Amino acid sequence: MGGDHAPGSVVAGAAQVLKKYPNTRFLIFGDENRVRPILSKFKALESASSVRHTDKFIRDDEKPSAALRSGKDSSMRLAIEAVEKGEADAVVSGGNTGALMAMAKIILRPLPGIHRPAIASVFPGIKGETIMLDLGANVLVDAENLVQFAVLGAVFAKAHKGVTTPSVGLLNVGSEETKGPDHVRGAAALLAKVEFPGKYHGFVEGDDITKGIVDVVVTDGYAGNIALKAAEGVGKMTGHFFKEALRSDPLSLLGGALAFMALRRFKKKVDPRVYNGGVFLGLNGICVKSHGGSDALGFASALTLAVEMVKDGYIAQVAQEISHLMSQETFLAEGAYGK
């Protein structure tokens, strides 16, 4: 029930995913009087779905603390609880981000050994897609948190990108080893020594995120969220100026018409709906946040991320890799943080 176009975008998005993954089954939590008329338009999805009625939902402007107190029977909480109970393999929501994160952390809880869950998302890049985390869940972190993020991101990259050994870079203000704050340099020293399900590339800078030179970019939630919002702002500005230039005179309009197919390919390449979905990594269950303004295609992208993670056994892989990482405590004892 969360998002600007719900429940229509949710149901239509699920119908798109069902065509790609026909064995998927859906539990839809929300107001049955609003969901059923839309669901009836998608016969295949209707057969593959079960609607769990509740007329309670979390408002977009509701504070996480208030949502935790009053949202016991809300569609969001019931959907998360379905994962905790084993009735569902993943939960996807376009609702209130803070409430979703707070509820997911309390109900699903972090995996053993995970100190702080992180938010990850997929960015388009020149050489390929890049996964970046954390995008805002943890403003302040230490070196060990960043190393755990590297594990979370590497296992996610294996599921989403299909790469055997993902390359991982640490976001920094320069590529030189002496640059950056202590926790970033400490994480670099540790990643260069430990075994984890990826290959440590080294430091990457802000303009490297969209170059696609690494599969995973690791940072704290402070820098990550700023980078995400800056990228979104640049994208909106570019789109605005591009449309403005095309409409500036008749020759520009003609040129745009002649280049229609090229422009269509360009739009598809950078369409934010294709990259929709913030994944809460490190929890004992798969939870994906869809952008509140997403349409059916955007919600389908978020659902696809969840399906891919389930099919690849993401939770079991992370649990195994974190256990292996924490068994290498000798590296921490040797002062790998560089303090």
Secondary structure, 3 states (H helix, E strand, C coil): CCCCCCCHHHHHHHHHHHHHCCCCCEEEEECHHHHHHHHCCCHHHHHCEEEEECCCCCCCCCCHHHHHHHCCCCHHHHHHHHHHCCCCCEEEECCCHHHHHHHHHHHCCECCCCCCCEEEEEECCCCCCEEEECCCCCCCCCHHHHHHHHHHHHHHHHHHHCCCCCEEEEECCCCCCCCCCHHHHHHHHHHCCCCCCCEEEEEECHHHCCCCCCCEEECCHHHHHHHHHHHHHHHHHHHHHHHHHHCCCHHHHHHHHHCHHHHHHHHHHHCHHHHCCEEEECECCEEEECCCCCCHHHHHHHHHHHHHHHHCCHHHHHHHHHHHHHCCCHHHHCCCCCC
